[in-house]
Amino acid sequence: MSDFIHLHNHTHYSLLDGACRIPDMVERTKELGMSALAITDHGNMFGAIEFYQTCLKNDIKPIIGSEVYVAPDGRFDKEGAKKNRPTAYHLVLLAKNMHGYRNLMKLVSFGYLQGFYYKPRIDMELLEQYHEGLIAMSACLKGEVSQRYLKNGLQDGINAAEQYRSLFGKDYYLEVQKHGIQEEDTVREGIFQISEQTGIKVLATNDIHYLKKDHWEAHDALLCLQTGKDIEDTNRMRYNTHELYFKTADEMAALFSDHPEALTNTLEVTEKCNLEMNFKEYHLPEFEIPNESDAKDLKAYLKKLAYNGLEKRYENVTPKLKETSRF
């Protein structure tokens, strides 16, 4: 079996950015003799159940995660873009167990419900509340450690890494990638320096967005759909690499031959992730009737809420509306 596991991967549920269908990605994992695979779509968990079940059917260990967006000035701040500040940093989160899975669902939901600003964003306040049961990885060039290292130097990169380690402890890892991007080469050197000074372990990942190398053109067209640009447009968003494909363990070993521990550390993370889902029972939320309500039971309380909503939406609640609403 392979001594490397892909932990940073985007399926087609990374909408208009990821181009990997889940069955194809799982099949490729099995083909290459890899025993596990992670899903880390951008800001969401849309593909989590499909991915989990497809992996199990193919004897692949599923690792459920998400590449979330962390707002540096808090999830309620909506002024970053106007003030030329970063609106979000990337962070990869993986569920170790059911507690971590539930916390990840909460974080992702808060990202859409409270922090949405171009992207579904969370913040350090939420991470402090819901970090248990999760593994965190510093992510790609857009991660906070990478960005602060690039802009302010080694010490600020260390400060960022230490902030996350204070939350996640030994479940926080620094991430390195090698896609032939000059800025990435600079960051990678810095990440290993940060690791040396802090003792935080390093993981090698490949930020997969498409399955095979020759799929890069189709993926580029997908980006055009996302941004509403023409392929010929020289000023549009594009990835300056053709290396975001599902690499073999040998290809990854060749890329990181000077740091083999970054490859084997992916096995350590895999061993920590042991999420088991039960699909044989219903898992419905428990709703409690507020103390101040005069409703006798949950049905009566829901009926009252629905009627209140009707009154908000209509100036005149007619008998016909009541009848249509089955009140």
C-alpha positions in Angstrom: 0.0 0.0 0.0 1.0 3.6 -0.5 3.0 5.5 2.1 1.3 8.8 1.2 -2.4 9.9 1.4 -3.9 12.9 -0.4 -5.4 15.2 2.2 -6.2 18.4 0.3 -8.7 17.7 -2.5 -11.5 19.4 -4.3 -14.4 17.6 -5.9 -17.1 19.1 -8.2 -18.8 20.3 -5.0 -16.2 23.1 -4.9 -18.6 24.7 -7.3 -17.1 25.9 -10.6 -13.6 25.3 -9.3 -13.2 21.6 -8.5 -13.5 19.3 -11.5 -13.2 15.8 -9.9 -16.3 13.6 -9.7 -16.3 11.7 -6.5 -16.6 8.2 -8.0 -13.7 8.9 -10.4 -11.6 10.2 -7.6 -12.2 7.2 -5.4 -11.6 4.8 -8.2 -8.2 6.6 -8.9 -7.3 6.2 -5.2 -8.0 2.5 -5.3 -6.1 2.2 -8.6 -3.0 3.7 -7.0 -3.1 1.5 -4.0 -3.9 4.3 -1.5 -5.9 3.2 1.5 -7.6 6.5 2.3 -8.7 9.8 0.8 -9.9 13.2 2.1 -12.5 15.6 0.7 -11.9 19.3 1.5 -14.2 21.3 -0.7 -14.2 25.1 -0.5 -16.3 26.3 2.4 -18.9 23.5 2.2 -19.7 19.9 3.0 -22.1 19.3 0.1 -20.4 16.1 -1.0 -19.6 14.6 2.4 -22.2 11.8 2.5 -21.8 10.8 -1.1 -18.0 10.8 -0.6 -18.2 8.8 2.6 -20.4 6.1 1.2 -18.5 5.8 -2.1 -15.2 5.4 -0.2 -16.6 2.6 2.0 -18.0 0.7 -1.0 -14.5 0.7 -2.5 -12.7 -0.2 0.8 -11.1 3.3 1.0 -11.0 5.1 4.4 -13.0 8.3 4.0 -11.7 11.5 5.7 -14.3 14.2 5.8 -13.1 17.8 5.8 -13.5 21.3 4.3 -11.2 24.1 3.2 -12.8 26.9 5.2 -12.4 30.7 4.9 -11.3 32.5 8.1 -12.1 36.2 8.3 -9.1 38.0 9.9 -11.2 40.8 11.3 -14.1 38.7 12.4 -17.0 37.0 10.5 -19.2 40.1 10.8 -16.7 42.4 9.2 -17.9 43.3 5.7 -15.5 46.1 4.9 -12.2 44.3 4.1 -12.4 44.6 0.3 -13.2 48.3 0.5 -10.1 48.9 2.7 -7.8 46.7 0.6 -7.4 44.2 3.4 -7.7 40.4 3.0 -11.3 39.3 3.5 -10.4 35.7 4.3 -7.6 33.2 4.7 -7.8 29.5 3.8 -7.7 26.8 6.5 -8.2 23.0 6.0 -10.2 21.2 8.7 -10.6 17.4 8.9 -13.0 15.5 11.2 -11.3 13.0 13.5 -14.6 11.6 14.8 -18.3 12.3 15.1 -17.7 15.1 17.6 -15.4 16.8 15.0 -17.9 16.1 12.2 -20.6 17.9 14.2 -18.3 20.8 14.9 -17.3 21.0 11.3 -21.0 21.2 10.3 -21.6 24.0 12.8 -18.6 26.0 11.5 -19.6 25.6 7.9 -23.2 26.6 8.7 -22.1 29.7 10.6 -19.9 30.5 7.6 -23.0 30.8 5.4 -25.5 32.2 8.0 -23.3 34.8 9.7 -20.0 35.3 7.9 -20.9 35.3 4.2 -19.0 38.0 2.3 -18.1 36.9 -1.2 -17.3 33.5 0.6 -18.8 31.7 3.6 -16.4 32.8 6.3 -15.8 31.8 9.9 -13.4 33.4 12.4 -11.2 32.6 15.4 -14.1 33.1 17.8 -16.0 30.3 16.2 -12.9 28.1 16.0 -12.3 28.5 19.7 -15.8 27.2 20.3 -15.9 24.4 17.8 -12.3 23.1 17.3 -12.6 19.9 19.3 -12.4 16.7 17.3 -10.8 18.5 14.3 -7.4 18.5 12.7 -6.3 21.8 11.1 -3.8 22.3 8.2 -2.4 25.6 7.2 -3.6 25.2 3.6 -2.2 26.7 0.4 -0.7 30.0 -0.6 -3.9 31.7 0.6 -3.5 30.3 4.1 -2.8 32.8 6.9 0.6 31.4 7.8 1.7 31.6 4.1 0.3 35.1 3.6 1.7 36.6 6.8 5.1 35.0 6.1 5.1 36.5 2.6 4.1 40.0 3.6 5.8 40.4 7.0 8.5 37.8 7.3 9.4 34.7 9.3 8.4 35.9 12.8 4.9 36.9 11.7 4.5 33.5 10.0 5.5 31.9 13.3 3.0 34.0 15.2 0.2 32.9 12.9 1.2 29.2 13.3 1.4 29.5 17.1 -2.0 31.0 17.2 -3.5 28.0 15.5 -1.4 25.6 17.5 -2.7 27.1 20.7 -6.2 25.9 19.6 -5.4 22.6 18.0 -2.3 21.4 19.8 -0.7 18.4 18.1 -3.6 18.3 15.6 -2.3 21.4 13.9 0.0 20.8 10.9 1.8 23.1 8.4 1.1 22.4 4.8 3.6 22.5 1.9 2.8 22.2 -1.8 4.9 22.1 -5.0 3.1 23.1 -8.2 5.9 25.0 -9.9 4.7 28.4 -8.7 7.5 30.9 -7.7 5.6 32.3 -4.7 4.9 28.8 -3.5 8.6 28.0 -3.5 9.3 31.0 -1.3 6.5 30.0 1.1 7.7 26.4 1.2 11.1 27.4 2.4 9.5 29.6 5.1 7.2 26.8 6.2 10.1 24.5 6.9 11.8 27.2 8.8 8.7 27.7 10.9 8.5 24.0 11.5 12.1 23.9 12.6 11.6 26.7 15.1 8.2 25.6 16.5 8.3 21.8 16.2 5.0 21.8 14.2 4.9 18.9 11.8 4.7 19.5 8.0 2.4 17.7 5.5 2.9 17.5 1.8 -0.3 18.0 -0.2 -1.2 18.6 -3.9 -4.3 20.8 -3.8 -6.1 18.5 -6.3 -8.7 20.3 -8.5 -8.8 17.8 -11.5 -8.1 14.1 -11.9 -5.5 14.0 -14.7 -2.9 16.4 -15.9 -4.4 16.9 -19.4 -7.7 18.0 -17.7 -6.2 21.4 -17.0 -7.8 23.1 -20.0 -11.2 21.9 -19.1 -10.7 23.1 -15.6 -9.5 26.5 -17.0 -12.8 26.7 -18.9 -14.6 26.0 -15.6 -12.9 29.0 -14.0 -14.2 31.1 -16.8 -17.7 30.1 -16.1 -17.2 31.0 -12.4 -15.8 34.4 -13.2 -17.9 35.2 -16.2 -14.8 35.7 -18.4 -13.6 34.6 -21.8 -10.8 32.1 -22.1 -8.9 34.6 -24.3 -9.1 37.3 -21.6 -5.5 38.0 -20.5 -6.6 39.7 -17.3 -8.9 37.0 -15.9 -8.3 34.8 -12.9 -6.4 31.6 -13.7 -4.1 29.1 -12.1 -0.5 29.5 -13.2 0.2 25.8 -13.1 -0.9 22.5 -14.7 0.0 20.5 -11.6 -3.3 20.4 -9.7 -4.0 16.8 -10.6 -4.2 13.5 -8.7 -0.5 12.6 -8.4 0.8 9.1 -7.7 2.7 8.4 -4.5 5.9 8.1 -6.6 5.3 11.5 -8.1 4.8 13.1 -4.7 7.9 11.3 -3.4 10.0 12.7 -6.2 8.7 16.2 -5.5 9.5 16.0 -1.8 12.6 13.7 -1.9 14.4 16.2 0.4 11.6 16.0 3.0 10.2 12.5 3.1 8.7 13.1 6.5 6.2 15.5 5.0 4.8 12.5 3.0 4.8 10.0 5.9 3.1 12.5 8.2 0.0 12.2 6.0 -0.3 8.6 7.3 -0.2 10.0 10.9 -3.1 12.3 10.1 -5.0 9.4 8.4 -4.6 7.3 11.5 -6.2 10.0 13.6 -9.3 10.3 11.5 -11.8 7.6 12.4 -15.2 9.0 11.6 -18.0 6.4 11.7 -21.5 7.4 10.5 -24.7 5.5 11.4 -27.2 5.5 8.6 -29.6 3.0 10.2 -31.1 5.6 12.7 -32.8 8.9 12.3 -30.8 11.8 13.7 -33.5 14.5 14.0 -32.8 17.7 16.1 -34.6 18.2 19.4 -36.7 21.4 19.5 -37.7 22.8 22.9 -40.7 25.1 23.2 -39.5 28.5 24.8 -40.7 29.0 28.3 -42.5 32.2 27.4 -44.7 30.5 24.8 -48.2 29.5 25.7 -48.3 26.6 23.2 -49.3 23.3 24.7 -47.1 21.2 22.4 -44.6 21.4 19.6 -47.2 21.2 16.9 -49.2 24.1 18.3 -45.9 26.1 18.7 -45.0 25.6 15.0 -48.5 26.5 13.9 -48.2 29.7 15.9 -44.9 30.5 14.3 -46.3 29.9 10.8 -49.3 32.1 11.5 -47.0 34.9 12.8 -45.0 34.6 9.6 -48.2 34.9 7.6 -49.1 38.1 9.3 -45.6 39.6 8.6 -45.9 38.9 4.9 -49.5 40.0 4.3 -51.2 43.2 5.4 -54.6 41.5 5.4 -54.8 37.9 6.5 -58.1 36.8 4.8 -60.1 33.7 5.7 -59.0 32.3 2.3 -55.3 32.7 3.2 -56.0 31.0 6.5 -57.8 28.2 4.7 -55.0 27.8 2.2 -52.5 27.7 5.0 -54.6 25.1 6.8 -55.0 27.0 10.0 
